[in-house]
Amino acid sequence: MRDFRDAKTMAQTLREALGAKSIPLTHSDSLELIAKLFGQRDWNTLAARIQAAGGSADVPASAQQSPPGAVRQEIAVATAVLDRYAGFYQLSEQAVLGVMREDHHLAVQLTGQRAVAFFAESQTEFFAREVDAQISFVIAADGQATSLILHQNGDKPMPRIDAASAKQIADRTAERVKNQSPASGTEAALRRLIEGVASGQPDYVDMTPALAAATREQLPHLQPFLADLGAIESTRFLGVGAQGEDVYSVRHANGASHWRIALDATGTISTAWVSAGP
């Protein structure tokens, strides 16, 4: 069965099928519809996921254009300012965002992903050109960044941590990836999450604030998607992903879904991704 990495092929199939019925649909519109099917905000967001998974997801020119009034302009920022932002910021118990200066911009790399260039649009606000993501730095009185907020599929605040703590997280995640064993509690948490979202009443207390905010935003798309799949019949652990998240295939009464889920130290769901397919 297909999953989100086949989105471009699915968009083309949809366009051809509708064309055969004399229903016109542009290439960019078909991509946007498929992105919504997978619970993503837009094609740019889904394309970033595909690229992170090692797939190809070229964004058509029409999809790359920002809406009127939203065009982002790069400004010059002193390298001394960029150097103060360089460091490590914790996304979760399994993942760290590394920030480095490269010439006159920042290179940002999340655990398990490749680095992405971010460009300044103010002294504290940065944007990426190749993915739909922005970063805001929170600055202390001495000019040092104490945390940042990643604006992508919701707002994700990340406190700054030292290099030793970042290494501990990286080592722990690498060990989990090596062992490929599920973390305690993820299967039960996944079942609760699916049932809650499908009913339209997810337990936001069971999620971190950032995940709860993202779930609220995407609930209008997620709820009908999971409700149509029907009741859970079985779950199957597939392995541990590059960011230390547990990967599951869920069989429903009317189909299947593919999940990535992680819990924080308190057992709260900190990460949850879903796509169609086993």
C-alpha positions, 0 to 999 in steps of 0.5 A: 500500500502507498504512504505519504512518500507516494504523495506525488504519484497519488496526486497525479493519479487523482488528477488523471482520474478527474480529468477522465471525468472532465473535471479539471484540476491543476497539478498544484491543486492536486498536491494540496488535496493530497497533503490535506488527505495526509493531515498536513497544512499544505504541500510544502509541509508534506514535501518537507516530511517526504524529503526528511524521509529520504524521498523526492518532493520537488515543490512546483513553482505555483506552490512555492509562491508565498501569498500576497503580503507574506513574502519574506525578505532576508536582511543582513545580521551581524555575524556576532549576533548569529554566533550567539544563537549557535548551540543546541535546543531540545525538542523532545527527550529524543531530539535536539535542534542544532544551530550553526552559523554558516557565513551570513545565515544559520544552518539548522539540523534536527536529530535524524535530518539533514541541515536546512539553511535559515535566513534572517528577516529580523534580528531574532526571526529566521525563515527557511526557503526550502521548507515551510518553517520559521524560527524565533529566538528568545533573547535574555538581557545579555543578548544570549538566546535562552530558547527558540520557537520553531514555527512548523505545524504549530509552535514548538518551544525549545529550551537551550541546552549545553553540548553535554546534554545534547550529546546525552540525548543523541547517544540515548537516541542512537542506542534506541535506534540501534536496539529497535525496541519499543519504548514502554507505554507507546502502544497504549498511548497510541491507541488512546490518541487514535480513539480520541482523535477519531471521536473528535475529543482527544485528551489534550492533557495526554499531550505536550502543549506543543503537540496539543496545539498542533492537534487542535489545528489539524483536528478538522482533517485528522478526525474524519480521516481516522473516523473513516478508517474505523475501529482499531483491530490490531497494532504492529511495532515496526521499529524505531525512527531516526529521531527515536520515535516508535513506528507502528502500523495500525490495522483498522476495520476499513483500512490502515494507518502508519504512525510515529509516536514518542513520549516524554519522561512523564509518559506524555505524548510529545511526538505523533505523526500519521500517514495512510497505509500500513 
